[in-house]
Amino acid sequence: MLTYPAFAAAALAEIAGCFAFWAWLRLDRSPWWLVPGMASLALFASLLTLVESGAAGRTYAAYGGIYVVAAILWLWGFEGHRPDRWDIAGGLVCVLGSALILFGPRGA
């Protein structure tokens, strides 16, 4: 199934794109950071279209849980802040919620 790999790639692209803006505005990096940042955000949007779902909103809602976990991993891997038990518990709740939204049985 392509769902979770697409979500993971989309999350990485979204966080990297948003971080480019963060770096420019908050870390005084060059405005040139915006060029790969915008490309990364465009990639993010296109990756979400790979997910098989009858409704875009449901896809975006389910993706949200994966995004939260990816952001926690970014916090740890790229920013050097180790997640605490509340970060981990919250991420787990979000992933479970994501699975419920995406794979829950739907009535006709």
C-alpha positions as CSV (number, residue, x, y, z in Angstrom):
1,M,0.0,0.0,0.0
2,L,1.3,3.4,-1.0
3,T,-0.6,5.4,1.7
4,Y,1.9,5.6,4.5
5,P,5.1,5.9,2.3
6,A,3.3,8.8,0.4
7,F,2.3,10.4,3.8
8,A,5.9,10.0,5.1
9,A,7.4,11.6,2.0
10,A,4.8,14.4,2.0
11,A,5.5,15.1,5.6
12,L,9.2,15.4,5.0
13,A,8.6,17.7,2.0
14,E,6.2,19.9,3.9
15,I,8.4,20.2,7.0
16,A,11.5,20.9,4.9
17,G,9.6,23.5,2.9
18,C,8.2,25.2,6.0
19,F,11.6,25.1,7.7
20,A,13.0,27.0,4.7
21,F,10.7,29.8,5.5
22,W,11.5,29.5,9.2
23,A,15.2,29.7,8.4
24,W,14.7,32.8,6.3
25,L,12.5,34.7,8.7
26,R,13.6,33.4,12.1
27,L,17.3,32.4,11.6
28,D,18.3,35.2,9.2
29,R,19.1,32.9,6.3
30,S,19.3,34.1,2.8
31,P,16.0,34.6,0.9
32,W,17.4,32.0,-1.5
33,W,16.3,29.4,1.0
34,L,12.7,30.1,-0.3
35,V,13.4,28.6,-3.7
36,P,14.0,25.0,-2.5
37,G,11.4,25.6,0.2
38,M,8.6,26.4,-2.4
39,A,9.7,23.5,-4.5
40,S,9.5,21.2,-1.5
41,L,6.0,22.5,-0.7
42,A,4.8,21.9,-4.3
43,L,6.2,18.3,-4.0
44,F,4.3,17.9,-0.7
45,A,1.0,18.8,-2.3
46,S,1.6,16.5,-5.3
47,L,2.6,13.5,-3.0
48,L,-0.8,13.7,-1.2
49,T,-2.5,13.1,-4.5
50,L,-1.0,9.6,-4.6
51,V,-3.1,8.4,-1.7
52,E,-6.2,6.4,-2.7
53,S,-9.2,8.0,-1.1
54,G,-12.6,9.1,-2.2
55,A,-12.3,12.5,-0.5
56,A,-9.5,15.0,-0.3
57,G,-10.5,16.1,3.1
58,R,-10.3,12.6,4.5
59,T,-6.9,12.2,3.1
60,Y,-5.7,15.5,4.6
61,A,-7.2,14.6,8.0
62,A,-5.5,11.2,8.0
63,Y,-2.2,12.8,6.8
64,G,-2.3,15.2,9.8
65,G,-1.5,12.4,12.2
66,I,1.5,11.3,10.2
67,Y,2.6,15.0,10.0
68,V,2.6,15.3,13.8
69,V,4.9,12.2,14.1
70,A,7.2,13.5,11.4
71,A,7.4,16.9,13.1
72,I,8.4,15.2,16.3
73,L,11.1,13.3,14.5
74,W,12.3,16.5,12.8
75,L,12.4,18.1,16.3
76,W,14.7,15.3,17.4
77,G,16.8,14.6,14.2
78,F,17.3,18.1,12.8
79,E,16.8,20.4,15.8
80,G,18.5,18.2,18.4
81,H,15.6,18.3,20.9
82,R,14.8,14.8,22.2
83,P,11.1,14.1,22.4
84,D,9.7,13.6,25.9
85,R,7.0,11.1,26.9
86,W,4.2,13.5,26.1
87,D,5.5,14.0,22.6
88,I,5.7,10.3,22.1
89,A,2.2,9.7,23.6
90,G,0.7,12.5,21.5
91,G,2.3,11.1,18.3
92,L,1.0,7.7,19.0
93,V,-2.6,9.1,19.5
94,C,-2.3,11.0,16.3
95,V,-1.1,7.9,14.3
96,L,-4.0,5.8,15.7
97,G,-6.4,8.6,14.8
98,S,-5.0,8.7,11.3
99,A,-5.5,5.0,10.9
100,L,-9.1,5.3,12.1
101,I,-9.9,8.1,9.7
102,L,-8.3,6.4,6.7
103,F,-9.2,2.7,7.2
104,G,-12.3,2.8,9.4
105,P,-15.3,1.0,7.8
106,R,-17.6,3.2,5.9
107,G,-21.3,2.7,5.4
108,A,-22.8,2.7,1.9
